[in-house]
């Protein structure tokens, strides 16, 4: 369940609304359905939103629902003392998905599913004890055959990539990487505010910086009936130009009623202030005739 409603702040920021969640649970039950799981998100793909986990956990506790947190993108923020408050309440989750290959830049693929359950739940759900693979009469402890508890049976050793990186950089090094990403995202936000023709979609709370580039022909013309339609055409044109020139690559997308906007994800640990300046300068150059 991921409820939304029309309202002032929560909908605009892309966060789950706990009060709506509970209303929808009651509604589903009244219709004869049996809710069993709530999936919250820590770091949404586009806006980088963090759901209010503590409040959602309260709802799940009242209704006896499994509380899952998709922290694939934002879970690594827990390593930062400065920013980990964004995940307050995640310790109450029944399960958490986390992708160190995203914010931490571990080698692809590096994914983890963390469970509070200690009853070997995955094996109980997925284990088939196929005799041609996982013989039960081996001379060693067959619990070591972990392939029997995952859907895909065989997979690479994801945890080794994380372990090696953690050993090389240390907890402090990984924390600095995260704090640096937040600092660079803040630098980008402040530079956007200084420049004519750039407009933030919202103040970010994560490293997803969403913004419009408003070309000279559209500046000051927000009241025109075709303004939104014409603004939506800007990002695709600029994306084509930057790709063909080979200068950079930034994603764009619409979001609800919002016209296409750029989403700069500041996560590469090699980025500098100079790279951020180039990004904005290049957008200005590529869009000066629009």
C-alpha positions as CSV (number, residue, x, y, z in Angstrom):
1,X,0.0,0.0,0.0
2,X,1.3,3.5,-0.9
3,X,-1.5,6.0,-0.2
4,X,-1.7,9.5,-1.5
5,X,-4.3,12.2,-1.2
6,X,-4.8,15.8,-2.4
7,X,-3.4,18.1,0.2
8,X,-0.8,20.8,0.8
9,X,2.7,19.4,1.6
10,X,2.9,15.6,1.7
11,X,1.6,14.9,-1.8
12,X,3.9,17.6,-3.2
13,X,6.9,16.0,-1.7
14,X,6.0,12.4,-2.7
15,X,5.7,11.0,0.8
16,X,3.3,8.4,2.2
17,X,0.6,9.9,4.4
18,X,0.1,7.7,7.5
19,X,-3.4,8.9,8.1
20,X,-4.4,8.0,4.6
21,X,-2.7,4.6,5.0
22,X,-4.9,3.8,7.9
23,X,-8.0,4.9,6.2
24,X,-7.2,2.7,3.2
25,X,-6.6,-0.2,5.5
26,X,-10.1,0.2,7.0
27,X,-11.6,0.6,3.6
28,X,-9.9,-2.5,2.2
29,X,-11.1,-4.5,5.2
30,X,-14.6,-3.1,4.7
31,X,-14.5,-4.4,1.1
32,X,-13.6,-7.9,2.3
33,X,-9.9,-7.7,1.5
34,X,-7.1,-8.7,3.9
35,X,-4.2,-6.2,4.0
36,X,-1.0,-7.9,5.0
37,X,1.9,-5.7,4.1
38,X,2.9,-2.0,3.9
39,X,5.9,-1.0,1.8
40,X,7.4,2.3,2.7
41,X,10.3,4.0,0.8
42,X,13.5,5.6,2.0
43,X,14.7,7.6,-0.9
44,X,12.2,7.5,-3.8
45,X,13.6,7.3,-7.3
46,X,12.6,10.7,-8.6
47,X,12.1,13.1,-5.7
48,X,14.4,11.4,-3.3
49,X,11.6,11.4,-0.6
50,X,11.8,9.6,2.7
51,X,8.5,8.3,4.1
52,X,7.8,8.9,7.8
53,X,8.8,5.4,9.0
54,X,8.0,5.8,12.7
55,X,4.4,6.9,12.0
56,X,3.9,4.1,9.4
57,X,5.3,1.6,11.9
58,X,2.7,2.7,14.4
59,X,-0.1,2.0,11.8
60,X,1.4,-1.4,11.0
61,X,1.7,-2.3,14.6
62,X,-2.0,-1.4,15.3
63,X,-3.2,-3.6,12.4
64,X,-0.7,-6.4,12.6
65,X,0.8,-5.8,9.2
66,X,4.2,-6.7,7.9
67,X,6.3,-3.5,7.6
68,X,8.7,-3.5,4.7
69,X,11.1,-0.6,3.9
70,X,12.4,-0.1,0.4
71,X,15.7,1.5,1.3
72,X,17.4,0.4,-2.0
73,X,18.4,4.0,-2.8
74,X,18.5,5.8,0.6
75,X,19.5,3.0,3.0
76,X,23.2,3.9,2.9
77,X,22.4,7.2,4.6
78,X,22.3,5.3,7.8
79,X,26.1,5.3,7.7
80,X,26.1,9.1,8.1
81,X,25.7,10.5,11.6
82,X,24.7,13.8,10.1
83,X,21.9,12.6,7.9
84,X,20.7,9.2,9.3
85,X,17.7,10.9,11.0
86,X,16.0,10.6,7.6
87,X,15.6,6.9,8.3
88,X,14.3,7.3,11.9
89,X,12.0,4.3,12.5
90,X,13.7,1.9,10.1
91,X,14.7,-0.2,13.1
92,X,11.1,-1.1,13.5
93,X,10.8,-2.7,10.0
94,X,10.2,-6.4,9.5
95,X,12.2,-6.3,6.3
96,X,14.5,-3.9,4.5
97,X,15.8,-3.8,0.9
98,X,19.2,-2.1,0.5
99,X,21.4,-1.6,-2.6
100,X,25.0,-0.6,-1.7
101,X,25.7,-0.5,-5.5
102,X,23.6,2.8,-5.6
103,X,24.6,5.5,-3.2
104,X,27.8,3.7,-2.0
105,X,28.8,2.9,-5.6
106,X,29.7,-0.7,-4.8
107,X,30.2,-2.9,-7.9
108,X,27.0,-4.0,-9.7
109,X,25.2,-5.9,-8.4
110,X,25.2,-5.6,-4.6
111,X,21.8,-6.0,-3.0
112,X,20.6,-7.1,0.4
113,X,17.3,-8.1,1.9
114,X,17.5,-7.8,5.7
115,X,14.9,-9.6,7.8
116,X,14.0,-9.3,11.5
117,X,12.7,-12.9,11.4
118,X,15.2,-15.4,12.7
119,X,13.3,-18.6,11.8
120,X,15.0,-19.0,8.4
121,X,12.0,-17.5,6.7
122,X,13.5,-17.4,3.2
123,X,14.3,-21.1,3.2
124,X,10.9,-21.9,4.6
125,X,9.3,-19.9,1.7
126,X,11.6,-20.9,-1.2
127,X,13.5,-24.0,-0.2
128,X,12.6,-27.1,-2.3
129,X,15.6,-29.3,-1.2
130,X,16.0,-30.5,-4.8
131,X,17.8,-33.7,-4.6
132,X,19.9,-33.1,-7.7
133,X,21.3,-29.9,-6.1
134,X,20.9,-29.9,-2.3
135,X,21.3,-33.4,-1.0
136,X,20.3,-33.6,2.6
137,X,22.7,-36.5,3.5
138,X,25.9,-34.6,2.9
139,X,28.8,-35.0,5.4
140,X,28.6,-31.3,6.4
141,X,25.9,-29.0,7.7
142,X,23.4,-28.6,4.8
143,X,22.4,-25.2,6.2
144,X,25.6,-24.0,4.4
145,X,23.8,-24.5,1.1
146,X,22.3,-21.0,1.1
147,X,21.3,-21.3,-2.6
148,X,18.2,-23.2,-1.5
149,X,16.7,-20.2,0.2
150,X,16.6,-17.7,-2.7
151,X,14.4,-17.6,-5.7
152,X,17.2,-17.6,-8.3
153,X,19.2,-20.5,-6.6
154,X,22.6,-19.3,-7.9
155,X,23.9,-15.8,-7.6
156,X,27.1,-13.9,-7.3
157,X,28.6,-13.2,-3.8
158,X,27.2,-9.7,-3.5
159,X,28.4,-9.3,0.1
160,X,32.0,-9.7,-0.8
161,X,31.9,-6.5,-2.8
162,X,30.5,-4.6,0.1
163,X,33.0,-6.2,2.6
164,X,36.0,-5.4,0.4
165,X,34.9,-1.8,0.0
166,X,34.1,-1.4,3.7
167,X,37.5,-2.8,4.6
168,X,39.3,-0.5,2.2
169,X,37.4,2.7,3.0
170,X,36.3,2.0,6.6
171,X,33.1,3.3,8.1
172,X,34.5,6.8,8.3
173,X,35.4,6.8,4.6
174,X,31.9,5.6,3.6
175,X,30.4,8.2,5.9
176,X,32.5,11.0,4.2
177,X,31.4,9.8,0.8
178,X,27.7,10.2,1.8
179,X,28.2,13.6,3.5
180,X,30.1,14.8,0.5
181,X,27.2,13.8,-1.8
182,X,24.8,15.8,0.4
183,X,27.2,18.8,0.4
184,X,27.5,18.8,-3.4
185,X,23.8,18.5,-3.8
186,X,23.4,21.5,-1.6
187,X,26.0,23.4,-3.6
188,X,24.0,22.6,-6.8
189,X,20.8,23.9,-5.2
190,X,22.4,27.2,-4.1
191,X,23.9,27.7,-7.6
192,X,20.5,27.0,-9.2
193,X,19.0,29.7,-7.1
194,X,21.5,32.2,-8.3
195,X,21.0,31.7,-12.0
196,X,18.4,33.1,-14.2
197,X,16.4,30.5,-16.0
198,X,16.8,27.7,-13.4
199,X,13.9,26.8,-11.1
200,X,13.8,24.1,-8.4
201,X,10.9,21.7,-8.4
202,X,11.3,21.6,-4.6
203,X,13.9,21.9,-1.9
204,X,15.5,18.5,-1.8
205,X,16.1,16.5,1.3
206,X,18.4,14.0,-0.4
207,X,20.9,14.0,-3.3
208,X,18.1,14.1,-6.0
209,X,18.1,17.7,-7.2
210,X,15.0,18.3,-9.5
211,X,14.8,21.4,-11.5
212,X,13.6,23.1,-14.7
213,X,15.7,25.0,-17.2
214,X,13.4,27.7,-18.5
215,X,14.8,29.0,-21.8
216,X,14.9,32.7,-22.7
217,X,11.7,32.4,-24.8
218,X,9.6,31.2,-21.8
219,X,11.0,33.4,-19.0
220,X,8.3,35.6,-17.4
221,X,5.5,33.9,-19.4
222,X,4.1,31.5,-16.8
223,X,0.6,32.9,-17.4
224,X,0.5,31.8,-21.0
225,X,-2.0,28.9,-21.5
226,X,0.6,26.8,-23.4
227,X,3.5,27.5,-20.9
228,X,3.4,24.0,-19.3
229,X,3.2,22.3,-22.7
230,X,6.1,24.2,-24.1
231,X,8.2,23.8,-20.9
232,X,7.7,20.1,-21.1
233,X,9.4,20.1,-24.5
234,X,12.6,21.7,-23.2
235,X,14.2,18.9,-21.3
236,X,13.9,16.3,-24.2
237,X,15.5,18.7,-26.6
238,X,18.4,19.5,-24.2
239,X,18.8,15.8,-23.5
240,X,19.2,15.1,-27.2
241,X,21.7,17.9,-27.7
242,X,23.9,16.9,-24.7
243,X,23.9,13.2,-25.8
244,X,24.8,14.0,-29.4
245,X,27.6,16.3,-28.3
246,X,28.8,13.8,-25.7
247,X,29.1,16.4,-23.0
248,X,27.0,14.9,-20.3
249,X,23.9,12.8,-19.5
250,X,21.1,13.8,-17.1
251,X,17.8,12.2,-16.7
252,X,14.4,13.9,-17.0
253,X,10.8,13.0,-16.4
254,X,7.4,14.4,-15.7
255,X,5.9,13.9,-12.2
256,X,2.1,14.1,-11.7
257,X,1.0,17.4,-13.1
258,X,4.6,18.7,-13.3
259,X,6.1,19.1,-16.7
260,X,9.3,17.4,-17.7
261,X,12.2,18.4,-15.4
262,X,15.8,17.4,-15.0
263,X,16.8,15.1,-12.1
264,X,20.4,15.5,-11.2
265,X,21.5,12.7,-8.8
266,X,24.6,13.8,-7.0
267,X,26.2,10.5,-6.0
268,X,29.4,10.1,-7.9
269,X,32.2,10.5,-5.3
270,X,34.5,11.9,-8.0
271,X,32.3,15.0,-8.6
272,X,33.6,18.4,-7.8
273,X,32.2,22.0,-7.6
274,X,33.7,22.5,-11.1
275,X,31.6,19.6,-12.5
276,X,28.5,21.1,-11.0
277,X,29.4,24.5,-12.5
278,X,29.9,22.8,-15.9
279,X,26.5,21.2,-15.7
280,X,24.7,24.5,-15.3
281,X,26.9,26.3,-17.8
282,X,26.3,23.6,-20.4
283,X,22.6,23.6,-20.0
284,X,22.6,27.4,-20.5
285,X,24.8,27.0,-23.6
286,X,22.7,24.2,-25.1
287,X,19.4,26.0,-24.4
288,X,20.2,29.6,-25.2
289,X,18.4,29.5,-28.5
290,X,15.2,27.9,-27.2
